[in-house]
Amino acid sequence: MDYKNIYILGIGGSGMSSIGKYLKQKGLNVIGYDQRKSYITNLLKQDGIDVVFSEFDIPYDKNNLYIFSSAIPIDSEKFSKFHDKENVISRPDFLQNLSNENKIIGITGTHGKTSTTALLSHIFHFNNVNVSYIYGGVTNFNGIGGHYGDSDQPIILETDEAFNTFEKILISDLLVLNIDSDHLDFFKNFKNYKNAFLKVMDNVKDNLVINYDDSVLQGLEGFNNIIKYGKNKDSDFLILTPNKFLYENKEYTINSQILGDHFRSNMVGAIVLAMKNGISIEKSLDAILSFPGVKRRTELIGIAKGISIYDDYGHHPTEMNATISSLKKITKNKLYVVFQPHRYSRTKEYFSLFKDSLVQSDFSIVTDIYPAGEDPIPGISSKNFEGENIKYLQSTRFVPEYLSQEVNQGDVILTLGAGDITLLGPKILKYINENK
């Protein structure tokens, strides 16, 4: 890459911000554009990346490289000066180019990609191996998930299936966590979605690590250098209990502060990838002990008057089930869930499954749908969720007062969703502290 100036269009998105940080640390001059200020753009500023908020502040120059996200309507009149230019590329094209020049260790799956990529990156760095990494999340220990490491080390990459981003990335080692139904607005049906994964898996150069407990992955055969982990008796790494596994007749114990049996399983997958790249199981286990997790993945926001408030990014029924189940296990009294559906299309597709997830809690509140740029769909509304233990509140601003009158010491509150509901937890915490 000969460009010195890089413009990241849509840098407020989690995947784009990590690319921006990676390129900044590589020594390039990175400037971001996004429609609005956010928590992410504030973090970018701390990392030395300037962000502009008007398309008029993005000059076109043939000597600059422009990388745009799927959220940017690059073909629209608004961005007409960037049309049909060789130095204007998409995120998938950038990642493909990156994989042409570097060894890629990828983590993919419908659920758990970000936190598992962050964990694997942590395992390497804990053991003084300065790998590069790019993942779409934020951690307390390193902020935005982008880092440029030693040039002779691989890149640990969250290998994203949305919009078939991962299709042309050249991958040396790949961990596949699961294949569940998602992004059907793009893929049209589950068969196409599954086949996109299979194509990527078939192109892996070295080691393919799969979760052999996943119903879709379990029946797959014919791949080279496949390593299986899970509770299934045919697994190479046999999970005995959520925190114990067996490999070559030796039993290992995982000690971690992270909640959720599903993530303990993902940890085993990360351990396998690390082992295949020179880090012993014992050294990985040491690293896991100190891993604090990723923000918005069952993240404890705080405790007010004996009431614990958590926040989670989950916006798919499988993710919601896992998070609600893990919190239910540690809740002394009642678990309250505040859910903000993400996108009208996803709400329509998974309405019944969303409702099944929510009724697992003791009481749930559903706020208006976060559109994420989508137009409303007639008949699709959060009001439809109302039921015996599910209440509809139009705006998140009504939630703190409502909950403060309902919750008691020993209860747990979970804010759940991929939209701006992440801003709600601190407001609930403050309101309960001041008013209950």
N, C-alpha and C positions, 0 to 999 in steps of 0.2 A: 504494500500500500504506500503510494508516493505522496498522498495528500497530507498536508500539515493542518488544514482547517477542516473540521468535521461538524456538520450541523445535524443534530438529532431531532427530527420532526415528530412530535408526540412523546417527548422525553418524560412527561409525567407518568406514563405507563410503567408498570413494574419491569417488564422485559426490556424496555428501551432505556430506562434510567441505569440499569446495570451495565448495558453496553456503553453508555456514555461514561460511566465511571471507569470501566475497563480501559477505554481509549484514552481517557485523561491521564491515568496512571502510566500508560504506555508512552506518554510524553507528547501527545498531540493536543492541539488547541481545540477544545470541544465547546460548542455553543448549542444550547437547547431551545426548542420552541414548544410551547404548549398553550392551550386555550385559557388556562386559569392557574393561579397559584395554588399550591397544595403542600401537604406535609412532605411529599417527595421532592418537589422543586425547592423547598427550604433546605432539605438535606443535601441536594445537589450543590446549592450555593456554598454550603459548608465544605464541600469537596472541591471547591474552586471552579465550578461550572456555572457560567452565566446562563440565565434562561430569559428569553423574550416571550411576550404574550400577544404579539400581533404579527400576522403574516407579513405585514409591511416592513417589519424589522429584520426580515430574512432576505438578504441580498442574494441574487443568483450570480455565481462566478464559476467559470469552467474549471478553475483550479481548486475548488472546494469539493468535498464529498458530502452528499446529502443522503441520510438514511431515514426512511419514513416508516411509521408503524401502520398497522392495519386500521387504526382509528383515524388516520389522516386521509381524507378524500382527495388523494393526489391527482386524480383525473378531473377534478372539478375546476370550474372557472377560477375559483379562489386561489388555486395553486397553478395557474396556467403557465407561469414562467418556468416551471419545473418539468413540463410535459416533454416526453421523448428525449430526455437527456441521459447520456451514458453515465454521468456522475451522480445520478439520482437513483438510488436502489432501495429495495424493500428490506425489511428485517430478515426474511428468509434468505434473500440473496447475500446479505452481509454474512450471515452465519455459514452459508455454504462456502463462501470465499475463505472464511476463517478456517473452516475444516480442511480446505485444500492445503493450508500452510502449517497446520498444527495437529498433533494427536488429540482426538476428542474422546473423553470419557463421558458418556451420556446417561442421563436418568430420565426415563419417560414413564407414562401411565396416565390414566384419567385422574387419579387422586394421589397426593403425597409427593409430587415431583419436587416442589420448592423446598420443603423441609428436609427431604432426603438429600437433595443436591447440596444444601447448606451443611448438613451433617457430614457428608463425604468430604467436602472442602475443609471442614473443621478437622477431620481425622488427619488429613495430609498436613495441614499447617501445625497442628498439635505435635506432629512427629517431625517438624522442621523440614518438610518438603514444600517448597514455595511454588505450588501450582497456581495457575490462573483459574478464575472461575467466573461464571456468569449465570445468575439465577434471579428470578423475579420476586425477591422478597427482601425484607429488612431484618437484621439481627441487632441485638443490643451490643454485641462485641465488635461488629464491623460495619454497621449501618447498611447502606444499599449493597445488594449482592453482586458487586462487580469488583474484580481485582486482577491486575496484571502482575504475574509472577515471573519466575525465571524463564528465559526464552527456550531453554531445553526441556522444560517440564510440560506435561499435558494441560489441556483446558478441561476443567470439570464443567459440564454444560447441562443446564435444565433443557431438556430436549422436548419442545412443546408441540403438541399435535394440533392445536387450534389453527384453523386456516391451512392445515397441512404444512405448517412451518418446518417440520422435521424431515420433509420428503427427500430433499437433496443434500442433507448434511452427511458428510463422510464420517462414520463413527467407528472407532477402534474397539471400544468396550461399551456395552449397553446394559443397563439394568432396567427391566420392565416390571413395574410394580403391580399393574392391573390393567384390564381393558373393560371399561364400563360404558354405558350409553351416554354420550354427551356431544355437544356441537353439531347436532343433527340439522340445524338451520343451514350449515355449510355442507356437511357430508350427505345430507338427504335421508340416509337410513343407516342402521347399525352395521350392515354388511360392508358398506363403503368405509365406515369409520374403522372397523376391525381390520379390513384389508390394508388401510393406510399404515397401521401398526406392523402388519405382517411384512409389508414391503420394506419398511425400515429395518426390521429384525433380520430379514433375509440378506441385507447388505452389510451387516456388521462384519468387520474384518477379523477380529480376534475373539473376544469372550462375550457370550450372550448369557446374562444372568436373569432368570425369571422366577417370579413368585408362583410356585407350583400349587398353591392353594386357590389361586384365582380360577374360576370356573372356565373362563375362555382360554387362559394360558395352559391349563392342565392337559388339554387334549392335543396340544400342538407337538408335532414331530418334524424331523427332517432338517433341523437347523444345525449348523456346525458349532462345535465348542460350546455346547449349552450346559449351564450349571443351574441346578434347581434348588430352591430353598422353600421350606414350608413345613406344615404338620403332616402332609402327605407322606406315607411311608417310603415312597420312591424318591424322596428328595435327597440330594447330596448333603445339604445342610438341614438336618432334621430338627424342627422346632418342637421341643418337648412341652414347655409351658410358655406363657408370654415372655418370660425373661430367661429361659434356658434353651440352649440348642446343642446338638451333637454333631461333631464333624470328625471323621476318621477315628471313631470310638472314644473320642475325648469330649467331655461335657464342659460347656462354657456358660457363664452367668452374665447377663447384661444388667448393669446397675445404671439407672437413668432417672432424672427428675422429670422427664417428659411423660405426660399422661397419654394413655391409649394403647390397647393391645395392637392395633393396626400399625402404629408407628414402631413398636418393638419389632414387628415383623419386617418393616422397611429397614430397620437398623441392621438386620441380618444380611439383607441384600447389599447394603453399603459396605459391610464388613467383607463380603465376598469380593466386591470390586477392589477394595483396598488391598486385600490379600493378593489378588492377581496383579497388582501394581507395586508389590514389594513391601507392604506394611503387614506385619504379623497380626493375627487375631488378637493376641494379648495387647498389643499396642493400640489397636482400634478400640478395644474395650476401655482402656485407660482414657482415651480421648472422649468417648461417649459419656463417661462419668461427668465431664466438665461442660458438656454441650447444653447451652441454655435454651435452645429452640429458636424459632423464627417468630417475629411479631405477627399477630393475627392468627396464630395457630394455637388454639386453646391458651391464649395469653392471659395471665392474671393481671388485671388492670389495677386492682387494689381491694382493700377490705374496709368496709364502713359499718360501724356498729355491729360487728360480728357477721356481716353479710358480705360474701365474696362475689366480686364482679369479674367475669371473664369475657373475652372477645375472640371471635373466630371468623375466618374468611369463608367458611363453608357455604356453598350456594348450590350444591347438588345433593339429592336425597341420600346418597351413600355417604358423603362427607358429613352431612347433618346427623345421620344415624350414629356414626362412629363417635362424633364429638359429644352428642347428647348422652350416649351410653357411657362414655368414659367419665363424664362429669356426674352422671347419676350415681355412679359407684362411690364417689367421694362426698356426696351431698348428705349432710346429717339430717336435714329436714326437707324442705321443698326446693325443687329446681324450676326456676322461671326462665323461659326463653323468649327473647325479643327478636323476631325474624323479619328481615327486609328482603323480599323476593328480588331477584336480579334478572331483569329483562322480561318483557311480556311474553316473548316466544318460549323462554325456558319455563315460565310459570304455567303457560298453557300445556306444554309437553309433560311436565312432571307434577301437575297439581295434586293428584291423588297421593303420590308418593311423598310430596312435601307434607301433606296433611298427616299421613301415617307417621312421619318423623316427629312432627310437632306434638302429637298426642302422647308420645313417650314421656314428655316432661309433665310436671304437676300442673303447670299453667303456662300458656303461650300467648304472646301478643304479636300480631302481624301488622306491620305498617305498610304504607303505600309502596308499590313496586318502584324500584330504582331502574329507570329505563335504559341507561347506558347507551343513549343515542337512538334507541328504537322508538318508532311511533306506537301509540296505544293500539291494542287489538280489541275490537268490540266484544264485550262480555267477559273480558279477562280483568279481574280486579281482586285486590286483597280482601275486599269485603266478603268474597266467596268462602274464605277460610273460617269464618265465624262458626263456632259450635260450642259444645258443652264446656270445654276447657280452653278454648281459643277465642281471644277477643281482638277485634279490629280497632286500631287507633290510627287515624289518618296520618298524623305527623309524629315524627320522633320527639318533637318538643313536648308532647303530652305525656310521654312515657315516664320521666323521672318522678313527677308528682303522683301519678297513678301507682307506680310500683312502691313508692315510699309508704303508701297507706296499706299495702298488702303484705310486704315481706317482714320477716322476723329473724332474730339471731339464729345462725346456723343454716339459713337459706343460701342458695346460690343463684345468681343472675347471669345469664349468657346472652350477649348480643351476637347475632349471627347474620352473615350476609357479605356480599362482595362490593357493596356500594358504600355510601357515606355513613352507614350505621356505625362504622368504627369510631366516629366522633362521639357516639352516645354514651359509651361506658364511663368516661371521666365525668360527664355531666350527671349521670346517675349517682356516681360516687360522691360528688360534691353535694348534690341535693340531699341525699340520705344523711350525710355528715352534718349538714346544717339544719335539717328540718325534722329528723325522726327522733 
